[in-house]
Amino acid sequence: MNTKTLDSLILRYVGFGALFLAALAMLYLVRGALPVFIVGAVVAYALEPVLQRLERRTGSRPRAVAYVFVVFLLFLALLFSLAAAGFQQAQSLISRSGEYAEQLTALIESNRVKLDESKLPGGVKAALGEAIDNGVANFGRAASAKGPEIVQNAVTGLGTFLINTFLFLLVTLGLMLEAHRIKVRLLMLVPPLYRRDATDLSTSINELLGRYVRGQLIVCGTYALLLTIALEILSRIYGMDYPLVIGPMAFPLYIMPYFGMAIITVTTGLTAYLTADQQIPCTIAAVACCIGFNLLVDYIIAPRVLGKGVGLHPLMVIFAIYTGFYLGGPLGTIVAVPVFATLRVIAIYLFPQLAAPLPDESAKTDALNEEHGEISETGKRIAQAEA
């Protein structure tokens, strides 16, 4: 009888493993359709606390979803009105990409001349010169090859964008309506013996990830809004082009730690230098806005919104970002920190001693002093006895 029970358990877990592998294979096959569902799930997840508060007040989940969804649609309408102007600027940027490529090449060549005239060692100048030559050659080939492709993708991708937006709205609405049922169904998959642990663990992870997702949306949105307004002002003062392209582009890039800020600053500075009527003042002002808003958001807004963050040590954050970039590229850097934070929550739940406070260093010092005092007193007694 025990053998049959063991065999049935083995077959059951083998079946679960086969289903899990089949699900992973299916997700890999349909990976192109996943971004719409992932973005919809993130938005629904971020709006869940608001929905819960409205549900307690109204007593109806559909009514709370209706209120939140209407406000969300109005917000999207505002974004689309800005996106329309940004799309026109993007078309102008694509049509003039060849002109800007020539300006950038001329700028690089002028710096190459300054490099040749510098007093750097010959080996250093040769290495830098070779890197510049390779970069210019690769940039020229990429610009000539990708230019027509970018134009074609921008035109044909508009229809795909509208379809994805419609699907995104449907997915978000459906997830907001069915969030509670999905949670209950997932909990029913857990054996009854472990449901309490699964509930406590999921609550801790939900609180952590919810704070992180909502905080990142607010932080990145604030930075993108401030940068868009500043670049629009610079466009009116210095004639800088494409503020409605560079500003909104900062929203998804700012999520990437370190890398995103570097890309935003370099792109903004080059755009200001290549398009403004007064190049140097506009470039300095644009770069100063990027850095200044970064300091404002990171040191004033982010601590208030994110609180204590995800509870990871700075070295662990750096390790997570490097690992995420190594495994998944730029997208990996975005998900690496919350994934490591989730693993930290699970590890602390399984091994609570990892979160136990360390012994007080002052108590250690007092204990050592007391021990040394006892040793010295003992030495004195021995010396007196010998005398």
N, C-alpha and C positions, 0 to 999 in steps of 0.2 A: 504493500500500500504506500509506503514511503517512497519506493522507487517510482511509482506512477505519479505521485505528487511532484517529485523532483523533475521527472520528465516533462510533466505538464508546465511547470514553471520555466524550465529551460526553453521549451517550445514557445511559450508566451513571450519571453524576453527576446528570443530570436526573431519572432514575428514583429515585435516592437522595433527592433533594430532594422529589420528589412523595410518596414514602413517609413522609418526615419530617413534611411538612405534614399528611398524612393522619393520622399518629399524634397530632400536636398537636390536630387537630380532634376526634379520637376522645376524647382525654383531656379536652378541654373539654366534650364532651357528657356524659361520665360523671363530671364533677368532684364530684358529690355523693357518689359512692362512694369517692373517693380518700382521705379522711381516715383511714378504718380501715386501709387498706393503708400509708399513710404512717407512722402511729403504730406499726403492727406492724413496719415496716422499721426505724424508729428504735430500737425496743426490741431487735430482733434484732441490729442493728448495735452497740448498746451492750454486749450480752452476748457478742459474738464473741470478745474476748480470753479471757474465762473458758472459753468452749467450746474454744478452741485449746489451752489449758493442760490441760484435762481430756482432750481427745482424745490429747495426747501421753502422758498417764499411762495411760489406759485402752486406747489403741490402737483405739478405735472411735468414730466420729462419732455414730452413733445412741445409743450408751450415754451419751456426754457430754451430748448433747441431752436425753436422758431425765432425767439428774440435775438439770441446770439448769432444765428445764421443771417438774419436781416442786417444786423450791424456789420457782420463780416462781409456781406455782399456790397454794402455801401463803401466799406474800406477798399475792397477790390476795385470798385468803380473809380474811386479816386486814384488808385494806383494805375489803372488802365489809361486814365486821362493823361497822367504824366508819362506813361509808357508810349503813348502815341507820339508825343513830342520827342521823346527819346529815340523812338524808331526812326523818325525823320533825320535826327542828328546822326544815328548810326548809319543810315544810308549814305549820308554825305561823307562820313568818315570812310566808308568802304570805297566810294567812288574816287576819293582823293588819296587812297592808301599808297598809290605809286608815287605821288608827289612827296608825301611824308617819308616814304622809304628813301627817296633820293636825299632829302634834307638830313635824315638820320645818318646815312652813309657819309655825307659830306662832313657832318659833325665828328664822326668816328675817324675819318681821314685826317681832319685837322688835329685831333688829339694824337694821332699817330705821328704826325710831324713833330709835335711838341715832345713826344716820347723819344724820337730819334735825336732831338737836340738836347735832351736832358743829360745829367751827369751820372745816371745810373750805371752800374756795371754792365759790360757788354753782354754777358750771359742772360742777365735779367731782361735787358732790352730786347734781346733776340726772342726770348720765351714769350714776353708780352706781345711783341710784334707778330709772332706766329699765331698767337691766340686771337689777336684782333683781325688778322687776315682771314683766318678760318671762320670767325664769327661773321665777318662781312660777306664772305662767299656763301655761307649757309643761309644768312638772312636774305641775300639776293635771290637765291634759288627758291627759298620758301615763299618769298613775296610774289615771285612770278608764277609759281605753281599753285599757291593757295588763294591768290587774289580772285580769279574767276570762280573758284569753288566756293569761296565765302559769299560772294554775291549771289550765286545760284542757291546756296543753302539758306540764305537770308530770305529769299523770295519764296522758295518752296516750303521752308520751315514755318511760315506764318500759319498755314492751315493746320499743321501738326500741333503747333502751339495752342491754337484755339480748341482743338479737339482734346488735348491733354488738360487744358484749363477746365473744360466742361466735365471731364471724367474726374478731375481733382475735386471739384465741387460736389459731385455725387458721392465720391468715396468719403469725403469729410463729413457730409450730412449723414450718410449711413453709419459711419463709425460713432458719431456723436449720439445717434439714436439708440444704437445697439451696444454701447460701451458696457453697461451693467451686465447684460446677458452674456457678452463675450467673456467677461471676468468670471462669471459663475460657471460657464461651460468649461473654461480652462481649469478652474479649481476642481470640477468634477472628475477630471482626468487624473488627479492626484489620489493615491490610495488614502482611505479615511484616516489611517494611523498618522500620516504626515501632513494632513491638511492644515492643522494649526500652525506647524512650522512653516509651511508654504505661505500661509496667509501673513504671518508676521514678517517673513523675509520679503515677500512681494510688497508689503506696505512700506518697509524701509527703502527698498529699491525704488518704488514709485515716488516716494517723497523726495529722494535724492535726484532722480532723473527728471521729475517734474520741475523742481526748482532750477535744475541746470538748463532744461530746454526753454522754459519761459524766460529765464534770465538771459540766455544767449540771444533769443529773439529780440528782447528789449534792448540789450546792449548793442547788437549789430544794427538794429533798426535805428537807434539813436545816432550811432556814428554815421551811418549812411545818410540820414536826414541832415545832420549838421554839415557834412561834407558837401552834399548837394546844394544846400543853401549858400555855403561859402563859395563854391565854384560858380554858381549862378551870379553871385555878386562880382566875382573876378571877371566873369565874361562881360559884364556891363561896364566894368572899369577899364580893363586891359584888352578886351576883345578876345578872350580865351574861348575856344570852341568846345562843344560836346560836354557841357556840365551835366546834362541829363543822361549821359551814357556812363561817365566815370563815377558819378555819385551813386546811383543805384547798383552799379557793379561792385561797390565796396561792401554791400550787404552780405552776399555769399562769401566773398573773399575774407572778410574780417573774422569769420568763424574759425578759419585756419590759424592756429597760434603761430606767431612769428612770421611764417611764410606769407600769410595773407597781408599783413601790414607792410611788408617789404614790397610786395607786388603793387599794392595800392599806391605807395609813395613814389615808386619809380615810374609807374604809368602816369600818375598825375603830373609829376615833374616834367616828363617828356612831352606830354600833351600841352602843358602850359608853354614850354619852350618852343615847340614846333608851330603852335597856332596863334599865340598871343601877339598883339601889336608891339607891346613892350615886353620883350622876352625875359630879361633878367629879373625885373621886379615881380612880374607875374609868377615866374618859376619859384622864386624865394617865398612869395606869399602862399602859393599853392602847397609847397612842401611844408611850410610852417603850419598851415592849417591841418595837414595830415598828421603831423607829429603832435601838435597841440591838442587836437580832438582825441587822439589816442591816449594822451596823458590824462585828459579830462575824464574820458570814459573809463579807463582802467583803474584810476585811483580815486574817483569820486562816485561815479554812477555804478560801476560793476560791484564794488563791495556792498553797496546798499541793496542791489537787486539780487546778487548771487549769495549774499551772506557769507558763510564760511566756505563757499564753493563746494567742491566734491570731496574735500577732506584728504586730498593726496599731498604728499610731500613734494616740494618743487622738483627735486631730483627724479621722483617717480613720474611727475608730469612730463619732464624732458624725455625720460625713457619711453613713456607711452607715445609721445608725439613721434619720436624717432622710429619706434617699432611700427606705428601706424603708417608712416610714410614709406617705410621699407616694404611693408606687406601690401598696402593699398594705394600708395601714391597720395595726392592731395586729399582725396576723400577719406583715406585712412587716418589722416591727422585730425579730421573732424570727429570721427566716431571713437578714436582711440581713448581719449580721456574719459568719456562716460562708460566705456566698456571696462576700463581698468578700475573706475570707481565702483562699478557693479561687482566686479570680482573682489574688491576690498570689502564691500558690505557682506558678501557671502562668506569670505574668509573670517571676518570678525564674528559673524553669527555662528560659524562652526567652531571657532577657537576664540572665545571671549577674552582670553588672556592677552591677545594681541592688542586689545584696546585698553587694557588695565594701565592705570597711571604708574609711571616709573617711581622708584623710591626717591624720597626727597634727598637731594645732594647735601643739604645742610645737616639733615639727620645723620647722613653717613659721616660727615666731618665731625660732628659731635661725638658719635660713637667711637671714631678712631681716636679723637683726643682723650676721651674717657679711658679707652683701652691703654693708650700710651701713659696716661697718668697712673693707672693701676700698676703698670709694669715698672715705672720709676719708683713708686712707693715700695714695691716688693724689693727692688734693688737696694733701696736705702735700708730696709729691715735686715737684709742679708749682710750688708756691710757692717751694720751695728752689731749683729750677732757675732760676726767674725772678729770684730774688735774686742 
